[in-house]
Amino acid sequence: MEVLLIYKDNSSNKFWEIRTNGESFTVTYGKTGTSGAVKTKAFHSEKECLKEAEKLIKAKMKKGYVPVQKADGIVKESSMTEEAFWNLLSQAKRRGEDIEEQLEWLISALSKMPNKEMVRFDAILQKQMNSSFSSNLWAAAYIIMGGCSDDCFDYFRAWLIFQGKETFEGAKADPEQLLPLLERMEEDGDFPQAEDLLYAACLAFEEKTGRDDEEYHELFEQLEGYAPYPEIEFDWEEDDEEGLQRKFPKLWRRFGEVPMEG
């Protein structure tokens, strides 16, 4: 079910929208032309959810709200485009001496945005994470860090995304392009992982609302939905050093025997 209502008089011009999804619904409300505020609520059954949604709709209509078809200008679409996503990461990298300070700034910046915007940021992040889930990048990370678990590979790809679109896309095409950047990082005692980027939107939501991560994930599921994790077929083996060396000779020459240490 998806219902959009509007209310308009001499002093007000606002909307109220409800979307049901199985055993939960999302309500978006605010001034017409804005993205509005968002709330979600979960129930024990789909029947209970629909019953409560219909009750809320009737209550709003009794107050003078009227149903309308979805139309441009009533509910503002998210301004968190992919371009805005990359620009925000670029700003964050200029707002601190190290990655911890930069991510703190990012979380603070997200916490000042409407909930829909921070969720959209997270959805774009997840899209980039999925696009970089490849055998090639995992092999490179394995060489660079002398081993790479599932979690470690997630944090590595998050770090890679945080480096910006150009570096990210370049590394997906050829991970050996990272070599100069990695050498500079090693000199500075840094390590190619950015775990907190993965939780930035959730932490911003908690900072803004005081609500916990479970409520955030419910909101994300309602607004965006979690995409299935991609599957990959490995074309390398951990104990095949010669194969890894052939695959990425430059990275192996630099890190094969002496990997970066966190």
SULVEN-V611739 format. One record per pair of residues at least 12 apart in sequence whose ideal C-beta (glycine too) atoms are under 10 Angstrom apart, sorted by the first residue. I is the first residue (numbers start at 1). J is the second residue. If there is no record, write none. Layout:
BEGIN
i:I j:J
i:I j:J
END
This chain:
BEGIN
i:1 j:18
i:1 j:19
i:1 j:20
i:1 j:21
i:1 j:25
i:1 j:49
i:1 j:50
i:1 j:53
i:1 j:54
i:1 j:57
i:2 j:17
i:2 j:18
i:2 j:19
i:2 j:20
i:2 j:21
i:2 j:25
i:2 j:26
i:2 j:70
i:3 j:16
i:3 j:17
i:3 j:18
i:3 j:19
i:3 j:20
i:3 j:53
i:3 j:54
i:3 j:56
i:3 j:57
i:3 j:60
i:3 j:61
i:3 j:65
i:3 j:67
i:3 j:68
i:4 j:16
i:4 j:17
i:4 j:18
i:4 j:19
i:4 j:28
i:4 j:65
i:4 j:67
i:4 j:68
i:4 j:69
i:4 j:70
i:4 j:71
i:4 j:74
i:4 j:75
i:5 j:17
i:5 j:18
i:5 j:29
i:5 j:56
i:5 j:57
i:5 j:60
i:5 j:61
i:5 j:63
i:5 j:64
i:5 j:65
i:5 j:66
i:5 j:67
i:5 j:68
i:5 j:74
i:6 j:32
i:6 j:60
i:6 j:64
i:6 j:65
i:6 j:66
i:6 j:67
i:6 j:68
i:6 j:71
i:6 j:74
i:6 j:75
i:7 j:29
i:7 j:32
i:7 j:60
i:7 j:61
i:7 j:63
i:7 j:64
i:7 j:65
i:7 j:66
i:8 j:32
i:8 j:64
i:8 j:65
i:8 j:66
i:9 j:64
i:12 j:31
i:12 j:32
i:12 j:64
i:13 j:31
i:13 j:32
i:13 j:33
i:13 j:74
i:14 j:29
i:14 j:30
i:14 j:31
i:14 j:32
i:14 j:33
i:14 j:34
i:14 j:36
i:14 j:65
i:14 j:74
i:15 j:28
i:15 j:29
i:15 j:30
i:15 j:31
i:15 j:32
i:15 j:33
i:15 j:34
i:15 j:36
i:15 j:65
i:15 j:68
i:15 j:74
i:15 j:75
i:16 j:28
i:16 j:29
i:16 j:30
i:16 j:36
i:16 j:56
i:16 j:57
i:16 j:60
i:16 j:61
i:16 j:63
i:16 j:65
i:17 j:29
i:17 j:30
i:17 j:36
i:17 j:38
i:17 j:68
i:17 j:70
i:17 j:74
i:17 j:75
i:18 j:39
i:18 j:52
i:18 j:53
i:18 j:54
i:18 j:56
i:18 j:57
i:18 j:60
i:19 j:40
i:19 j:53
i:19 j:222
i:19 j:223
i:20 j:43
i:20 j:46
i:20 j:49
i:20 j:50
i:20 j:52
i:20 j:53
i:20 j:54
i:20 j:222
i:21 j:40
i:21 j:42
i:21 j:46
i:21 j:49
i:21 j:218
i:21 j:221
i:21 j:222
i:21 j:223
i:21 j:225
i:22 j:42
i:22 j:43
i:22 j:45
i:22 j:46
i:22 j:49
i:22 j:50
i:22 j:221
i:22 j:222
i:23 j:41
i:23 j:42
i:23 j:43
i:23 j:44
i:23 j:45
i:23 j:46
i:23 j:47
i:23 j:48
i:23 j:49
i:23 j:50
i:24 j:40
i:24 j:41
i:24 j:42
i:24 j:43
i:24 j:46
i:24 j:49
i:24 j:53
i:24 j:218
i:24 j:219
i:24 j:221
i:24 j:222
i:25 j:39
i:25 j:40
i:25 j:41
i:25 j:42
i:25 j:43
i:25 j:49
i:25 j:50
i:25 j:52
i:25 j:53
i:25 j:56
i:25 j:222
i:26 j:38
i:26 j:39
i:26 j:40
i:26 j:41
i:26 j:116
i:26 j:218
i:26 j:219
i:26 j:221
i:26 j:222
i:26 j:223
i:27 j:39
i:27 j:40
i:27 j:41
i:27 j:53
i:27 j:56
i:27 j:60
i:27 j:222
i:28 j:40
i:28 j:75
i:28 j:114
i:28 j:115
i:28 j:116
i:28 j:222
i:28 j:223
i:29 j:60
i:29 j:75
i:30 j:75
i:30 j:76
i:30 j:114
i:31 j:76
i:32 j:73
i:32 j:74
i:32 j:75
i:32 j:76
i:33 j:73
i:33 j:74
i:33 j:75
i:33 j:76
i:34 j:74
i:34 j:75
i:34 j:76
i:34 j:114
i:35 j:75
i:35 j:76
i:35 j:77
i:35 j:78
i:35 j:79
i:35 j:80
i:35 j:113
i:35 j:114
i:35 j:115
i:35 j:116
i:35 j:117
i:35 j:120
i:36 j:74
i:36 j:75
i:36 j:76
i:36 j:114
i:36 j:115
i:36 j:116
i:37 j:114
i:37 j:115
i:37 j:116
i:38 j:114
i:38 j:115
i:38 j:116
i:38 j:119
i:38 j:219
i:38 j:222
i:38 j:223
i:39 j:115
i:39 j:209
i:39 j:215
i:39 j:219
i:39 j:222
i:40 j:115
i:40 j:211
i:40 j:215
i:40 j:216
i:40 j:217
i:40 j:218
i:40 j:219
i:40 j:220
i:40 j:221
i:40 j:222
i:40 j:223
i:41 j:53
i:41 j:56
i:41 j:215
i:41 j:218
i:41 j:222
i:42 j:214
i:42 j:215
i:42 j:218
i:42 j:221
i:42 j:222
i:75 j:116
i:76 j:114
i:76 j:116
i:77 j:116
i:77 j:120
i:78 j:113
i:78 j:114
i:78 j:116
i:78 j:117
i:78 j:119
i:78 j:120
i:78 j:121
i:78 j:123
i:78 j:124
i:78 j:223
i:79 j:113
i:79 j:114
i:79 j:116
i:79 j:117
i:79 j:120
i:80 j:110
i:80 j:113
i:80 j:114
i:80 j:116
i:80 j:117
i:80 j:118
i:80 j:119
i:80 j:120
i:80 j:121
i:80 j:122
i:80 j:123
i:80 j:124
i:81 j:120
i:81 j:124
i:82 j:120
i:82 j:124
i:82 j:127
i:82 j:128
i:82 j:165
i:83 j:165
i:84 j:117
i:84 j:120
i:84 j:121
i:84 j:124
i:85 j:120
i:85 j:121
i:85 j:122
i:85 j:123
i:85 j:124
i:85 j:125
i:85 j:127
i:85 j:128
i:85 j:161
i:85 j:165
i:86 j:124
i:86 j:128
i:86 j:161
i:86 j:164
i:86 j:165
i:86 j:166
i:86 j:168
i:87 j:164
i:87 j:165
i:88 j:105
i:88 j:106
i:88 j:109
i:88 j:110
i:88 j:113
i:88 j:117
i:88 j:121
i:88 j:124
i:88 j:200
i:89 j:102
i:89 j:103
i:89 j:106
i:89 j:121
i:89 j:125
i:89 j:161
i:89 j:162
i:89 j:163
i:89 j:164
i:89 j:165
i:89 j:168
i:89 j:197
i:89 j:200
i:90 j:162
i:90 j:164
i:90 j:165
i:91 j:105
i:91 j:106
i:91 j:109
i:92 j:104
i:92 j:105
i:92 j:106
i:92 j:107
i:92 j:108
i:92 j:109
i:92 j:110
i:92 j:162
i:92 j:197
i:92 j:200
i:93 j:105
i:93 j:106
i:93 j:162
i:93 j:163
i:93 j:164
i:95 j:108
i:95 j:109
i:98 j:188
i:98 j:189
i:98 j:190
i:99 j:159
i:99 j:162
i:99 j:185
i:99 j:190
i:99 j:191
i:99 j:192
i:99 j:193
i:99 j:194
i:99 j:196
i:99 j:197
i:100 j:194
i:100 j:196
i:102 j:162
i:102 j:194
i:102 j:196
i:102 j:197
i:103 j:158
i:103 j:162
i:103 j:194
i:103 j:195
i:103 j:196
i:103 j:197
i:103 j:199
i:103 j:200
i:103 j:203
i:104 j:196
i:104 j:200
i:104 j:203
i:106 j:121
i:106 j:162
i:106 j:196
i:106 j:197
i:106 j:200
i:106 j:201
i:106 j:203
i:106 j:204
i:107 j:196
i:107 j:197
i:107 j:199
i:107 j:200
i:107 j:201
i:107 j:202
i:107 j:203
i:107 j:204
i:107 j:205
i:107 j:206
i:107 j:207
i:107 j:208
i:108 j:200
i:108 j:203
i:108 j:204
i:108 j:207
i:108 j:208
i:109 j:121
i:109 j:200
i:109 j:204
i:110 j:122
i:110 j:200
i:110 j:201
i:110 j:202
i:110 j:203
i:110 j:204
i:110 j:205
i:110 j:207
i:110 j:208
i:111 j:200
i:111 j:201
i:111 j:203
i:111 j:204
i:111 j:205
i:111 j:206
i:111 j:207
i:111 j:208
i:111 j:209
i:112 j:204
i:112 j:207
i:112 j:208
i:113 j:201
i:113 j:204
i:113 j:208
i:114 j:208
i:115 j:201
i:115 j:204
i:115 j:205
i:115 j:208
i:115 j:209
i:115 j:211
i:115 j:216
i:115 j:219
i:115 j:220
i:115 j:223
i:116 j:219
i:116 j:223
i:116 j:224
i:117 j:201
i:117 j:204
i:118 j:200
i:118 j:201
i:118 j:202
i:118 j:203
i:118 j:204
i:118 j:205
i:118 j:208
i:118 j:216
i:118 j:219
i:118 j:220
i:119 j:201
i:119 j:202
i:119 j:204
i:119 j:205
i:119 j:216
i:119 j:219
i:119 j:220
i:119 j:221
i:119 j:222
i:119 j:223
i:119 j:224
i:120 j:201
i:120 j:220
i:120 j:223
i:120 j:224
i:121 j:200
i:121 j:201
i:121 j:204
i:122 j:198
i:122 j:199
i:122 j:200
i:122 j:201
i:122 j:202
i:122 j:204
i:122 j:205
i:122 j:216
i:122 j:219
i:122 j:220
i:122 j:223
i:122 j:224
i:123 j:201
i:123 j:220
i:123 j:223
i:123 j:224
i:123 j:225
i:123 j:226
i:123 j:227
i:124 j:161
i:124 j:201
i:124 j:224
i:125 j:158
i:125 j:161
i:125 j:162
i:125 j:197
i:125 j:198
i:125 j:200
i:125 j:201
i:126 j:198
i:126 j:201
i:126 j:220
i:126 j:224
i:126 j:226
i:126 j:227
i:126 j:229
i:127 j:224
i:127 j:227
i:128 j:157
i:128 j:158
i:128 j:160
i:128 j:161
i:128 j:165
i:128 j:168
i:128 j:169
i:128 j:172
i:129 j:154
i:129 j:157
i:129 j:158
i:129 j:160
i:129 j:161
i:129 j:197
i:129 j:198
i:129 j:227
i:129 j:229
i:129 j:230
i:130 j:157
i:130 j:227
i:130 j:228
i:130 j:229
i:130 j:230
i:131 j:157
i:131 j:161
i:131 j:168
i:131 j:169
i:131 j:172
i:131 j:230
i:132 j:153
i:132 j:156
i:132 j:157
i:132 j:158
i:132 j:160
i:132 j:161
i:132 j:168
i:132 j:169
i:132 j:171
i:132 j:172
i:132 j:230
i:133 j:153
i:133 j:154
i:133 j:157
i:133 j:229
i:133 j:230
i:133 j:231
i:133 j:232
i:134 j:157
i:134 j:172
i:134 j:175
i:134 j:230
i:134 j:232
i:134 j:234
i:134 j:235
i:135 j:232
i:135 j:233
i:135 j:234
i:135 j:235
i:135 j:236
i:135 j:247
i:136 j:171
i:136 j:172
i:136 j:173
i:136 j:174
i:136 j:175
i:136 j:232
i:136 j:235
i:136 j:236
i:136 j:247
i:136 j:248
i:137 j:153
i:137 j:156
i:137 j:157
i:137 j:160
i:137 j:171
i:137 j:172
i:137 j:175
i:137 j:178
i:137 j:232
i:138 j:150
i:138 j:152
i:138 j:153
i:138 j:156
i:138 j:157
i:138 j:175
i:138 j:232
i:138 j:234
i:138 j:236
i:139 j:175
i:139 j:234
i:139 j:235
i:139 j:236
i:139 j:237
i:139 j:238
i:139 j:243
i:139 j:244
i:139 j:247
i:139 j:248
i:139 j:251
i:140 j:156
i:140 j:160
i:140 j:171
i:140 j:174
i:140 j:175
i:140 j:176
i:140 j:177
i:140 j:178
i:140 j:179
i:140 j:182
i:140 j:244
i:140 j:247
i:140 j:248
i:140 j:251
i:140 j:252
i:140 j:255
i:141 j:153
i:141 j:155
i:141 j:156
i:141 j:157
i:141 j:159
i:141 j:160
i:141 j:175
i:141 j:178
i:141 j:192
i:141 j:193
i:141 j:251
i:142 j:156
i:142 j:236
i:142 j:238
i:142 j:244
i:142 j:248
i:142 j:251
i:142 j:255
i:142 j:259
i:143 j:175
i:143 j:176
i:143 j:236
i:143 j:241
i:143 j:244
i:143 j:245
i:143 j:247
i:143 j:248
i:143 j:250
i:143 j:251
i:143 j:252
i:143 j:253
i:143 j:254
i:143 j:255
i:143 j:256
i:143 j:259
i:143 j:260
i:144 j:156
i:144 j:175
i:144 j:178
i:144 j:179
i:144 j:182
i:144 j:186
i:144 j:191
i:144 j:192
i:144 j:248
i:144 j:251
i:144 j:252
i:144 j:254
i:144 j:255
i:144 j:256
i:144 j:259
i:144 j:260
i:145 j:191
i:145 j:192
i:145 j:193
i:145 j:255
i:145 j:259
i:145 j:260
i:145 j:261
i:145 j:262
i:146 j:255
i:146 j:256
i:146 j:257
i:146 j:258
i:146 j:259
i:146 j:260
i:146 j:261
i:147 j:238
i:147 j:259
i:148 j:238
i:148 j:259
i:151 j:193
i:151 j:195
i:151 j:198
i:152 j:192
i:152 j:193
i:152 j:195
i:152 j:262
i:153 j:193
i:154 j:193
i:154 j:194
i:154 j:195
i:154 j:197
i:154 j:198
i:155 j:191
i:155 j:192
i:155 j:193
i:155 j:194
i:155 j:195
i:155 j:196
i:155 j:197
i:155 j:198
i:155 j:262
i:156 j:191
i:156 j:192
i:156 j:193
i:156 j:194
i:156 j:195
i:157 j:171
i:157 j:172
i:157 j:192
i:157 j:193
i:157 j:194
i:157 j:197
i:157 j:198
i:158 j:192
i:158 j:193
i:158 j:194
i:158 j:195
i:158 j:196
i:158 j:197
i:158 j:198
i:158 j:199
i:158 j:200
i:159 j:185
i:159 j:190
i:159 j:191
i:159 j:192
i:159 j:193
i:159 j:194
i:159 j:195
i:159 j:197
i:160 j:172
i:160 j:175
i:160 j:178
i:160 j:181
i:160 j:192
i:160 j:193
i:160 j:194
i:161 j:194
i:161 j:197
i:161 j:198
i:162 j:192
i:162 j:193
i:162 j:194
i:162 j:196
i:162 j:197
i:162 j:200
i:163 j:178
i:163 j:181
i:163 j:192
i:163 j:194
i:167 j:181
i:174 j:248
i:174 j:250
i:175 j:247
i:175 j:248
i:175 j:250
i:175 j:251
i:176 j:247
i:176 j:248
i:176 j:249
i:176 j:250
i:176 j:251
i:176 j:252
i:176 j:254
i:177 j:250
i:178 j:192
i:178 j:250
i:178 j:251
i:179 j:248
i:179 j:250
i:179 j:251
i:179 j:253
i:179 j:254
i:179 j:255
i:182 j:251
i:182 j:254
i:182 j:255
i:182 j:260
i:183 j:254
i:183 j:255
i:183 j:260
i:185 j:260
i:186 j:254
i:186 j:255
i:186 j:258
i:186 j:259
i:186 j:260
i:186 j:261
i:189 j:260
i:189 j:261
i:190 j:260
i:190 j:262
i:191 j:260
i:191 j:261
i:191 j:262
i:192 j:260
i:192 j:262
i:193 j:260
i:193 j:262
i:199 j:213
i:199 j:216
i:201 j:216
i:201 j:219
i:201 j:220
i:202 j:215
i:202 j:216
i:202 j:217
i:202 j:219
i:202 j:220
i:203 j:216
i:204 j:216
i:205 j:217
i:205 j:219
i:205 j:220
i:235 j:247
i:236 j:248
i:241 j:256
i:241 j:257
i:244 j:256
END
